[in-house]
Amino acid sequence: MKSLVLDCPAKLNLFLEILGRRPDGYHDLTTVMVPLDWSDTVEVRESRGWSLEVEGAELPGRNTVTRAWEAVRRRRRVPPVRIRLIKRIPAGSGLGGGSSDAAAVLLALDRLFGLGLDLAEVGAGIGSDVNFFLQGGAALCLGRGEIAIPLAAAPTLHAVVVWPGFPLSTAEVYGQLNKSLTRPRRNVIDFLNELARGGLERLERALFNRLEPAAFALRPELAALLRRLRRTSLPGARMTGSGSALFGLCASRAEAEGRAQRIRRENRRFATAVSFFPRGAPWKSPKSASS
Ligand code: C5P
């Protein structure tokens, strides 16, 4: 029986600006995303019957993995599979776990059974971030997020990711936007120039997320946590995506480990050190194997 094990990396949004609301209800945006060396793991195995086994989290019956499976089944005849998903990335955190899991399932099914799917078309129907994960590597994402343009020269950086202990709904955060959309609009080209230049301090100052005020309106305690982190352990901290996770850049992996430990101790929050995944496709994991 064929099987494949893939890593499903988390992501951070280093820059996120909203351009406006679209007739279809989504928002046009410009965002710069980087994949992390911190991931869920998915195993897809040909089987006699369909099943999904999840470790590490309670997922609703209909989730991005079942939607990926259904989307493939609508387009191709595929044998049933057993999917084992190990969740490490918290759901509703803006870290992209659900989209990354879906991307891995699409890739696995396409590879295992030689389906020749138009993965970008299938992925965009599941979530705005899925194409970013299908592509791998840092990217500038446009449209509602589904147009992912690879960034060749993204540096390897380190960060601490802090999970406040509660999720945020992407739809609810976007729903708050009209009340908090202020200008002037930030230009992504300025951010990309800082990213290309390197230099941690300048890059830290250039980090930006237009969704922060909307998320803070829903959960004022998240704003309080961000302020506290900035004062104590992560001076340039920001929110990723539509939240609720926060992150701050660090000069080295060792520094990130030390700061994460301090945040766990002082704030009693989940905090972990991460590094940006260097160029290339994260799912080309040495763990991948066919048998
Ligand atoms: O694409 P995804 O399923 O992740 O989006 C979840 C929700 O977030 C959408 O239904 C929409 O309300 C909001 N959203 C948006 N504009 C985007 C992405 C998401 O309004 N670019």
Residues whose N, C-alpha, C, O or C-beta is under 5 A from the ligand:
A	BS01	C5P	G25 Y26 H27 I126 G127 S128 R144 G145 T170 A171 Y174
